Amino acid sequence: MKRFAALYQGTWQLAPDLSGLKVVIIGKGVAQLYVPITFTIGASGQAPQKSRFLMNQILRKTPTGWKISSVLPIPVLAP
């Protein structure tokens, strides 16, 4: 928790690329969402670093709406 508290004092941003958003229905009431994101992070007083990820989520429909069941960020390696 101390690490996260320190990170939140600096730069911490997730920027989705909605042009790459894909939603796949994988079953009744279950969907898989893919979206490329840029994760910018930097400790307070330090230059932030950017990393690219493919965010992969499984969502399930409940009586109160869609809920996230799992989140798997996959690093995108530079060519």
N, C-alpha and C positions, 0 to 999 in steps of 0.2 A: 504494500500500500504506500510505503514511503516513496518508492520509485515512481509510482503513478502521480503522487502528489507533486513531486519535483518536475515531472514532465508537464503537468498542467500549468505550472508557473512559467514555462517557456512556450515554444510554438508546438501546437498539436492540431493538425487539420486533416480531415478526410475529404477529398474532392472526387465524387463519382463522375465518370464519363458516361452520361446518359445515352449518348449515341451508340454505345456498345452494350446497352442493357438487353438481356435476353431472359425471358421467362418461359419455362417448359413445365407443362402440366404432366406430372409423373404418376398420378393416381387420383382417385376421387378425394377431393379436398386436400391434395398435396401438390405443391409446386416447388420447382427449383429455380432460383434466381441467380444470374451471373451478371456482374457489372465490373468493368475495369475501374480501379480507383488509384489516385495518387495520394500517398500518405506522406505528409510533411511533418517532421518532428525535429525539435531542437531544444536542448536545455536552455534555461534562462541565461542570456548573455552570450550564447553560442550561435553560430550560423546554422540554420535549419537544413536538414538533409531530406531529399525527396526519394521515395521508393514507389515502384509501381506494383500493384497486386491485382489479381483477379479475385474478386469477392464472390464466394460461392455460398449460398444460403438455401436451406430447406425450410419451407413454410408450410404450416398446416392450418386449415380452416376450422375454427371453433364456433360455437354458438355466439360468441362475442366478437368475432372477426378473425383475421389472419394473425397467426403467432409465429415467431421465428423459433424453429426447433434446433437448428444448428447453424454455425457460422464457420467457414473454412477459408481464410485468406491464403491464396497461393501466390508466392512471389513470381513476378515476371522478370526473367533474366534478360539483360541487355544483349543484343546480338553481337 
